[in-house]
Amino acid sequence: MTYNVGIVGFGARAGLWKHIHHPQEGTAVTAICDIAERGRSDACQKLPEALVTSDLNEFLGSGLDAVLVTTSDDQHVQPVLAALGKGIPVFCEKPLAISIADCDAMLQASYENRTRLYVGHNMRHMPVVRQMREIVAAGRIGPVRAVWCRHFVGHGGDFYFKDWHADRSRSTSLLLQKGAHDIDVIHWLANGYTDRVQAMGELMIYGDIADRKDRSTERMPDWFSTDNWPPGSLTGLNPVVDVEDISMMNMHLDNGVLASYQQCHFTPDYWRSYTVIGERGRIENFGDGPGDSIGIWDRRHSGHADPDEVVEIGGGDGGHGGADPKLINEFLIFARDGGPTETSPVAARMSVAAGCMATDSIRGRGETLAVPPLSAEVLAWFASGQVG
């Protein structure tokens, strides 16, 4: 029998359909729901045999076994809650939502309906992250005491300031939207969740650009160009630009680990630098793609020193260093059978919660703020692998 999968929101991340639609192997995308005409048109071209509709009720009533929600971030909550309410397992693209309340509503709905929820934190399947986690788990650098991440978002102007991402009413902040990945990775590498956070940030560059354009019918590939340099020369920004383009946050984790995250959207280069410091050494990546490297220092040196060991970062077929097909494969197995997964709705909620409270700190007076915890029954449901 065919396992029928539906997709809500046929935009940029809907390309994941390619890793699902294998009718000859028993899995097919059979329905798409999108309120935008362009999304429906693209879906009809890519998947001509599927139901394509703008009606969520029609979509959910079409006999689906699982649903992917790949809408814009502010539109996740309604289709997720609707699908969970009908007992249909859900894949929700990251970030889980743009507010703590919406995240908690989704986790509560999964718990109350005993329906499986999965979050698309594909970086947990990226080779650079997995290899760093393996080094930490092997005890090479001893117990982790600090994690630092610098994120140089060299394409930030094109990726995030020419569409809805630049509007805080739709994204909360880029510290949340873009940083949800990195905060989750920090938590995973440190084996803990943020319980207190303090942050600062500013809109330094893109807020001064007066050239604006409504791009609601366009997508990022329609306007992206590496010729846009320096950042202040960009044109056609979103009509509303009120999110920070540089931000930095300090985190205290519930296991005592200290962490920091810095994000800049006007750097000339585009990559993440993770540093993990343990009691007996440290690791740091140089580049985050296939063929780049992870340095390990676990002997004493005087001044600057080359790594004591260098590990090459692996790769794989598919997006994000081969992470996307692994992500979808894990979801499909989980949707059918339940059980533990590398991604975690609780972890996804905690990364959003840290990002939301950091944003509140930025837009307040840089205060240290507590991250609200989850209820015991919800934590128990997800700890069980959502089987029951």
BAKESE-707085 format. One record per residue (C-alpha): residue number from 1; residue in one letter; y, x, z. Coordinates in nm, 4 decimals, padded with zeros to 6 digits. Layout:
RORO  doba  drenro         Y         X         Z
RORO   NUM       A         Y         X         Z
...
This chain:
RORO  doba  drenro         Y         X         Z
RORO     1       M   00.0000   00.0000   00.0000
RORO     2       T   00.3540   00.1168  -00.0785
RORO     3       Y   00.5782   00.2076   00.2139
RORO     4       N   00.9071   00.0385   00.1252
RORO     5       V   01.2281   00.2157   00.2244
RORO     6       G   01.5822   00.0813   00.1901
RORO     7       I   01.9143   00.2674   00.1873
RORO     8       V   02.2460   00.1331   00.3198
RORO     9       G   02.5400   00.3151   00.1636
RORO    10       F   02.4654   00.4849  -00.1669
RORO    11       G   02.7179   00.7665  -00.1457
RORO    12       A   02.7017   01.1439  -00.0969
RORO    13       R   02.4101   01.1601   00.1477
RORO    14       A   02.2151   00.8916  -00.0383
RORO    15       G   02.0829   01.1783  -00.2493
RORO    16       L   01.8109   01.1919   00.0158
RORO    17       W   01.6407   00.9186  -00.1888
RORO    18       K   01.4924   01.1920  -00.4084
RORO    19       H   01.2813   01.3101  -00.1150
RORO    20       I   01.1574   00.9542  -00.0466
RORO    21       H   01.0960   00.7925  -00.3816
RORO    22       H   00.7425   00.8964  -00.4772
RORO    23       P   00.5722   00.5683  -00.5709
RORO    24       Q   00.2633   00.7506  -00.6941
RORO    25       E   00.2242   00.8883  -00.3410
RORO    26       G   00.2822   00.5522  -00.1712
RORO    27       T   00.6488   00.5749  -00.0683
RORO    28       A   00.9304   00.4110  -00.2629
RORO    29       V   01.2978   00.3211  -00.2310
RORO    30       T   01.2870  -00.0498  -00.3052
RORO    31       A   01.6300  -00.1763  -00.1914
RORO    32       I   01.9875  -00.0500  -00.1701
RORO    33       C   02.2827  -00.2163   00.0030
RORO    34       D   02.6387  -00.1034  -00.0646
RORO    35       I   02.9652  -00.2941  -00.0380
RORO    36       A   03.1273  -00.0628  -00.2967
RORO    37       E   03.0899  -00.1343  -00.6650
RORO    38       R   03.0492   00.2345  -00.7448
RORO    39       G   02.7658   00.2703  -00.4953
RORO    40       R   02.5820  -00.0271  -00.6431
RORO    41       S   02.6389   00.1000  -00.9971
RORO    42       D   02.5037   00.4444  -00.9090
RORO    43       A   02.2039   00.2870  -00.7374
RORO    44       C   02.1224   00.0757  -01.0436
RORO    45       Q   02.1271   00.3882  -01.2606
RORO    46       K   01.9184   00.6027  -01.0240
RORO    47       L   01.6721   00.3360  -00.9120
RORO    48       P   01.6652   00.0609  -01.1751
RORO    49       E   01.3596  -00.1135  -01.0281
RORO    50       A   01.5085  -00.1477  -00.6782
RORO    51       L   01.6949  -00.4451  -00.5356
RORO    52       V   02.0668  -00.3609  -00.5332
RORO    53       T   02.2930  -00.5857  -00.3276
RORO    54       S   02.6074  -00.6015  -00.1175
RORO    55       D   02.4451  -00.8535   00.1199
RORO    56       L   02.2969  -00.6869   00.4297
RORO    57       N   02.0882  -00.9948   00.5171
RORO    58       E   01.9354  -01.0048   00.1692
RORO    59       F   01.8637  -00.6339   00.1929
RORO    60       L   01.6959  -00.6568   00.5349
RORO    61       G   01.4938  -00.9573   00.4221
RORO    62       S   01.3386  -00.7775   00.1260
RORO    63       G   01.0248  -00.6571   00.3028
RORO    64       L   01.1317  -00.3114   00.4163
RORO    65       D   00.9219  -00.0791   00.6299
RORO    66       A   01.2090   00.1596   00.7097
RORO    67       V   01.5838   00.1938   00.6497
RORO    68       L   01.8196   00.4876   00.5919
RORO    69       V   02.1835   00.4334   00.6922
RORO    70       T   02.4002   00.6802   00.4993
RORO    71       T   02.7330   00.4987   00.5029
RORO    72       S   03.0588   00.6568   00.6168
RORO    73       D   03.0448   00.7360   00.9877
RORO    74       D   03.2500   00.4404   01.1060
RORO    75       Q   03.0146   00.1992   00.9280
RORO    76       H   02.6870   00.3105   01.0903
RORO    77       V   02.6682   00.0767   01.3850
RORO    78       Q   02.6410  -00.2664   01.2155
RORO    79       P   02.3484  -00.1952   00.9799
RORO    80       V   02.1699   00.0151   01.2441
RORO    81       L   02.1869  -00.2643   01.5011
RORO    82       A   02.0876  -00.5248   01.2420
RORO    83       A   01.7813  -00.3306   01.1268
RORO    84       L   01.6703  -00.2464   01.4811
RORO    85       G   01.7109  -00.6132   01.5713
RORO    86       K   01.4608  -00.7008   01.2988
RORO    87       G   01.2149  -00.4387   01.4150
RORO    88       I   01.2697  -00.2015   01.1210
RORO    89       P   01.2662   00.1735   01.1991
RORO    90       V   01.6009   00.3367   01.1185
RORO    91       F   01.7192   00.6775   00.9997
RORO    92       C   02.0912   00.7119   01.0806
RORO    93       E   02.2868   00.9961   00.9249
RORO    94       K   02.4793   01.2209   01.1626
RORO    95       P   02.7009   01.1821   01.3533
RORO    96       L   02.5263   00.8859   01.5092
RORO    97       A   02.8632   00.7083   01.5479
RORO    98       I   03.2295   00.7868   01.6111
RORO    99       S   03.2390   00.6573   01.9689
RORO   100       I   03.0221   00.6900   02.2766
RORO   101       A   03.0064   00.3114   02.3113
RORO   102       D   02.8618   00.2657   01.9618
RORO   103       C   02.6072   00.5434   02.0183
RORO   104       D   02.4971   00.3825   02.3424
RORO   105       A   02.4702   00.0415   02.1751
RORO   106       M   02.2315   00.1870   01.9142
RORO   107       L   02.0139   00.3628   02.1713
RORO   108       Q   02.0071   00.0496   02.3855
RORO   109       A   01.9058  -00.1618   02.0835
RORO   110       S   01.6197   00.0761   02.0055
RORO   111       Y   01.5044   00.0531   02.3678
RORO   112       E   01.5355  -00.3255   02.3955
RORO   113       N   01.3720  -00.3985   02.0583
RORO   114       R   01.1100  -00.1237   02.0955
RORO   115       T   01.2076  -00.0104   01.7460
RORO   116       R   01.2251   00.3511   01.6348
RORO   117       L   01.5564   00.5269   01.5773
RORO   118       Y   01.5883   00.8667   01.4105
RORO   119       V   01.9044   01.0726   01.3484
RORO   120       G   01.9676   01.2957   01.0463
RORO   121       H   02.0525   01.6199   01.2236
RORO   122       N   01.9141   01.8281   00.9388
RORO   123       M   02.0363   02.1567   01.0874
RORO   124       R   01.7448   02.1412   01.3299
RORO   125       H   01.5330   02.2102   01.0217
RORO   126       M   01.7570   02.4825   00.8754
RORO   127       P   01.5933   02.8269   00.8781
RORO   128       V   01.8874   03.0015   01.0483
RORO   129       V   01.8777   02.7630   01.3440
RORO   130       R   01.5004   02.7499   01.3727
RORO   131       Q   01.4679   03.1273   01.3591
RORO   132       M   01.7347   03.1764   01.6259
RORO   133       R   01.5612   02.9185   01.8449
RORO   134       E   01.2265   03.0951   01.7952
RORO   135       I   01.3795   03.4268   01.9044
RORO   136       V   01.5219   03.2617   02.2170
RORO   137       A   01.1968   03.0774   02.2931
RORO   138       A   01.0019   03.4025   02.2639
RORO   139       G   01.2092   03.5422   02.5513
RORO   140       R   01.3450   03.8300   02.3461
RORO   141       I   01.6916   03.8092   02.5025
RORO   142       G   01.5918   03.6571   02.8367
RORO   143       P   01.7240   03.3295   02.9787
RORO   144       V   02.0258   03.2015   02.7833
RORO   145       R   02.3556   03.2194   02.9712
RORO   146       A   02.6156   03.1584   02.6969
RORO   147       V   02.6384   03.0286   02.3392
RORO   148       W   02.9426   03.0802   02.1161
RORO   149       C   02.9948   02.9274   01.7730
RORO   150       R   03.2735   02.9963   01.5238
RORO   151       H   03.2776   02.7610   01.2264
RORO   152       F   03.4836   02.8793   00.9302
RORO   153       V   03.5207   02.5632   00.7189
RORO   154       G   03.6554   02.7248   00.4040
RORO   155       H   03.6275   02.4053   00.1968
RORO   156       G   03.7827   02.1933   00.4700
RORO   157       G   04.0849   02.0835   00.2686
RORO   158       D   03.8728   01.9455  -00.0146
RORO   159       F   03.5821   01.8239   00.1967
RORO   160       Y   03.7678   01.6489   00.4765
RORO   161       F   04.1375   01.5989   00.4064
RORO   162       K   04.1250   01.4128   00.0756
RORO   163       D   03.9288   01.1086   00.1912
RORO   164       W   03.8516   00.8931   00.4956
RORO   165       H   03.7539   01.1923   00.7133
RORO   166       A   04.1243   01.2728   00.7600
RORO   167       D   04.1891   00.9337   00.9252
RORO   168       R   04.1100   00.9419   01.2971
RORO   169       S   04.0518   00.5646   01.2993
RORO   170       R   03.7501   00.6300   01.0749
RORO   171       S   03.6235   00.9641   01.2050
RORO   172       T   03.7722   01.0065   01.5582
RORO   173       S   03.8142   01.3795   01.4853
RORO   174       L   03.6636   01.6567   01.2775
RORO   175       L   03.5657   01.8207   01.6046
RORO   176       L   03.3306   01.5222   01.6329
RORO   177       Q   03.2519   01.4555   01.2659
RORO   178       K   03.1981   01.8107   01.1472
RORO   179       G   03.1221   01.9583   01.4867
RORO   180       A   02.8401   01.7162   01.5743
RORO   181       H   02.5983   01.9504   01.3948
RORO   182       D   02.7133   02.2604   01.5799
RORO   183       I   02.7401   02.1002   01.9212
RORO   184       D   02.3832   01.9765   01.8776
RORO   185       V   02.2677   02.3252   01.7760
RORO   186       I   02.4440   02.4771   02.0785
RORO   187       H   02.2664   02.2268   02.3031
RORO   188       W   01.9305   02.3002   02.1348
RORO   189       L   01.9638   02.6767   02.1613
RORO   190       A   02.0780   02.6522   02.5239
RORO   191       N   01.8263   02.3811   02.6211
RORO   192       G   02.0897   02.1696   02.7916
RORO   193       Y   02.3616   01.9105   02.7351
RORO   194       T   02.7351   01.9334   02.7958
RORO   195       D   02.8442   01.7671   03.1192
RORO   196       R   03.2075   01.8923   03.1263
RORO   197       V   03.4381   01.9811   02.8392
RORO   198       Q   03.7916   02.1082   02.7802
RORO   199       A   03.9580   02.1527   02.4401
RORO   200       M   04.2738   02.2297   02.2446
RORO   201       G   04.3596   02.1718   01.8792
RORO   202       E   04.6374   02.1095   01.6289
RORO   203       L   04.7080   01.9762   01.2812
RORO   204       M   04.8665   02.3001   01.1604
RORO   205       I   04.8469   02.3050   00.7791
RORO   206       Y   04.7471   01.9821   00.6111
RORO   207       G   04.9823   01.7525   00.7996
RORO   208       D   05.2808   01.9172   00.6273
RORO   209       I   05.1538   01.8428   00.2744
RORO   210       A   05.3389   01.5403   00.1379
RORO   211       D   05.1355   01.4939  -00.1816
RORO   212       R   04.8932   01.2076  -00.1062
RORO   213       K   04.6555   00.9941  -00.3132
RORO   214       D   04.4262   00.6967  -00.2562
RORO   215       R   04.0803   00.8262  -00.3472
RORO   216       S   03.8795   00.5310  -00.2173
RORO   217       T   03.7006   00.4925  -00.5530
RORO   218       E   03.6312   00.8678  -00.5844
RORO   219       R   03.3880   01.1081  -00.4236
RORO   220       M   03.4292   01.4679  -00.3209
RORO   221       P   03.2745   01.6238  -00.6369
RORO   222       D   03.5378   01.4363  -00.8411
RORO   223       W   03.8181   01.6468  -00.6944
RORO   224       F   03.6594   01.9595  -00.5449
RORO   225       S   03.7841   02.2947  -00.6758
RORO   226       T   03.7779   02.6469  -00.5333
RORO   227       D   04.1058   02.7061  -00.7201
RORO   228       N   04.2867   02.5249  -00.4379
RORO   229       W   04.4367   02.8262  -00.2579
RORO   230       P   04.6202   02.8878  -00.0336
RORO   231       P   04.5447   02.5786   00.1765
RORO   232       G   04.9084   02.4707   00.1863
RORO   233       S   04.9056   02.4311  -00.1932
RORO   234       L   04.6520   02.1455  -00.1910
RORO   235       T   04.7569   01.8175  -00.3507
RORO   236       G   04.6229   01.4649  -00.3410
RORO   237       L   04.5442   01.4465   00.0304
RORO   238       N   04.4354   01.1223   00.1925
RORO   239       P   04.7244   00.8802   00.2585
RORO   240       V   04.6503   00.9116   00.6318
RORO   241       V   04.6087   01.2637   00.7728
RORO   242       D   04.6046   01.2608   01.1522
RORO   243       V   04.3034   01.4700   01.2560
RORO   244       E   04.3246   01.8303   01.3722
RORO   245       D   04.2540   02.1083   01.1200
RORO   246       I   04.1897   02.3686   01.3912
RORO   247       S   04.0270   02.3059   01.7275
RORO   248       M   03.8386   02.4842   02.0015
RORO   249       M   03.6381   02.3529   02.2922
RORO   250       N   03.4815   02.4965   02.6065
RORO   251       M   03.1632   02.3414   02.7430
RORO   252       H   02.9788   02.3523   03.0721
RORO   253       L   02.6157   02.2498   03.0267
RORO   254       D   02.4016   02.0695   03.2806
RORO   255       N   02.1804   02.3785   03.3223
RORO   256       G   02.4749   02.6079   03.3985
RORO   257       V   02.5061   02.7608   03.0502
RORO   258       L   02.8639   02.8124   02.9272
RORO   259       A   02.9425   02.7477   02.5606
RORO   260       S   03.2358   02.7453   02.3237
RORO   261       Y   03.2937   02.6058   01.9751
RORO   262       Q   03.5790   02.6907   01.7386
RORO   263       Q   03.6408   02.5126   01.4081
RORO   264       C   03.9016   02.5973   01.1421
RORO   265       H   03.9494   02.4112   00.8135
RORO   266       F   04.1772   02.6574   00.6350
RORO   267       T   03.9770   02.9814   00.6342
RORO   268       P   03.8985   03.1587   00.3036
RORO   269       D   03.5250   03.1795   00.3861
RORO   270       Y   03.2756   02.9049   00.4728
RORO   271       W   02.9948   02.9719   00.7213
RORO   272       R   02.8897   02.9437   01.0839
RORO   273       S   02.8553   03.2302   01.3286
RORO   274       Y   02.6343   03.1626   01.6292
RORO   275       T   02.6102   03.4090   01.9174
RORO   276       V   02.3525   03.3517   02.1906
RORO   277       I   02.3792   03.5729   02.4993
RORO   278       G   02.0887   03.6048   02.7379
RORO   279       E   02.0213   03.8083   03.0496
RORO   280       R   01.8499   04.0822   02.8473
RORO   281       G   02.0260   04.0819   02.5116
RORO   282       R   02.2001   03.8769   02.2482
RORO   283       I   02.1549   03.7488   01.8940
RORO   284       E   02.4100   03.6712   01.6238
RORO   285       N   02.3753   03.5510   01.2658
RORO   286       F   02.5594   03.7065   00.9698
RORO   287       G   02.5763   03.4286   00.7133
RORO   288       D   02.3718   03.1123   00.7551
RORO   289       G   02.1799   03.0826   00.4295
RORO   290       P   01.8614   03.2211   00.2759
RORO   291       G   01.8724   03.6020   00.2521
RORO   292       D   02.1384   03.6377   00.5237
RORO   293       S   02.0439   03.7894   00.8565
RORO   294       I   02.0154   03.7518   01.2329
RORO   295       G   02.0901   04.0585   01.4448
RORO   296       I   01.9140   04.1226   01.7753
RORO   297       W   02.0621   04.3563   02.0376
RORO   298       D   01.8312   04.4178   02.3317
RORO   299       R   01.9039   04.7804   02.4260
RORO   300       R   02.2125   04.9303   02.5854
RORO   301       H   02.4769   05.0878   02.3593
RORO   302       S   02.8115   05.2596   02.3957
RORO   303       G   03.0699   05.0747   02.1878
RORO   304       H   02.9946   04.9063   01.8563
RORO   305       A   02.6323   04.9351   01.7469
RORO   306       D   02.4193   04.8051   01.4650
RORO   307       P   02.1537   04.5530   01.5723
RORO   308       D   01.8384   04.6902   01.7267
RORO   309       E   01.6476   04.4615   01.4911
RORO   310       V   01.7480   04.2542   01.1892
RORO   311       V   01.5638   03.9356   01.0915
RORO   312       E   01.6153   03.7965   00.7413
RORO   313       I   01.6958   03.4262   00.7231
RORO   314       G   01.4395   03.2346   00.5216
RORO   315       G   01.4865   02.9474   00.2813
RORO   316       G   01.3125   02.6638   00.1057
RORO   317       D   01.3388   02.4110  -00.1738
RORO   318       G   01.5810   02.1243  -00.1267
RORO   319       G   01.9251   02.0854   00.0283
RORO   320       H   02.0470   02.2849   00.3297
RORO   321       G   01.7982   02.5682   00.2896
RORO   322       G   01.5057   02.3313   00.2490
RORO   323       A   01.5997   02.1264   00.5563
RORO   324       D   01.6558   01.7913   00.3821
RORO   325       P   01.3008   01.7323   00.2533
RORO   326       K   01.1602   01.8390   00.5920
RORO   327       L   01.3984   01.5973   00.7633
RORO   328       I   01.2856   01.3046   00.5479
RORO   329       N   00.9181   01.3931   00.5816
RORO   330       E   00.9540   01.4004   00.9602
RORO   331       F   01.1311   01.0642   00.9581
RORO   332       L   00.8681   00.8923   00.7447
RORO   333       I   00.5852   01.0136   00.9689
RORO   334       F   00.7821   00.9132   01.2782
RORO   335       A   00.8718   00.5691   01.1391
RORO   336       R   00.5028   00.4967   01.0857
RORO   337       D   00.3551   00.6538   01.3977
RORO   338       G   00.6269   00.7391   01.6510
RORO   339       G   00.5978   01.0452   01.8715
RORO   340       P   00.8083   01.3570   01.9330
RORO   341       T   01.0397   01.4863   01.6618
RORO   342       E   01.2607   01.7903   01.6188
RORO   343       T   01.5689   01.5687   01.5961
RORO   344       S   01.6603   01.3505   01.8921
RORO   345       P   01.8734   01.0358   01.9236
RORO   346       V   01.9546   01.1369   02.2820
RORO   347       A   02.0695   01.4802   02.1629
RORO   348       A   02.2683   01.3155   01.8826
RORO   349       R   02.4403   01.0903   02.1359
RORO   350       M   02.5160   01.3845   02.3615
RORO   351       S   02.6751   01.5822   02.0772
RORO   352       V   02.8946   01.2824   01.9902
RORO   353       A   02.9815   01.2326   02.3573
RORO   354       A   03.0853   01.5971   02.3924
RORO   355       G   03.2928   01.5727   02.0733
RORO   356       C   03.4595   01.2493   02.1840
RORO   357       M   03.5524   01.3837   02.5265
RORO   358       A   03.6768   01.7095   02.3706
RORO   359       T   03.8962   01.5034   02.1375
RORO   360       D   04.0335   01.3135   02.4367
RORO   361       S   04.1095   01.6487   02.6007
RORO   362       I   04.2933   01.7724   02.2899
RORO   363       R   04.5028   01.4578   02.2626
RORO   364       G   04.5715   01.4517   02.6340
RORO   365       R   04.6853   01.7603   02.8196
RORO   366       G   04.3849   01.9850   02.7707
RORO   367       E   04.2164   01.8478   03.0816
RORO   368       T   03.8557   01.9167   03.1767
RORO   369       L   03.6692   01.5877   03.1296
RORO   370       A   03.3238   01.4712   03.2327
RORO   371       V   03.0720   01.3544   02.9712
RORO   372       P   02.9205   01.0174   03.0732
RORO   373       P   02.5420   01.0165   03.1189
RORO   374       L   02.2812   00.7818   02.9705
RORO   375       S   02.0813   00.5277   03.1696
RORO   376       A   01.7410   00.6287   03.3072
RORO   377       E   01.5509   00.3581   03.1179
RORO   378       V   01.6996   00.4608   02.7829
RORO   379       L   01.6213   00.8256   02.8503
RORO   380       A   01.2634   00.7320   02.9387
RORO   381       W   01.2184   00.5343   02.6157
RORO   382       F   01.3212   00.8271   02.3978
RORO   383       A   01.1271   01.0767   02.6094
RORO   384       S   00.8167   00.8692   02.5334
RORO   385       G   00.8515   00.9339   02.1610
RORO   386       Q   00.9534   00.5669   02.1149
RORO   387       V   00.5932   00.4522   02.1306
RORO   388       G   00.5330   00.1209   02.3063
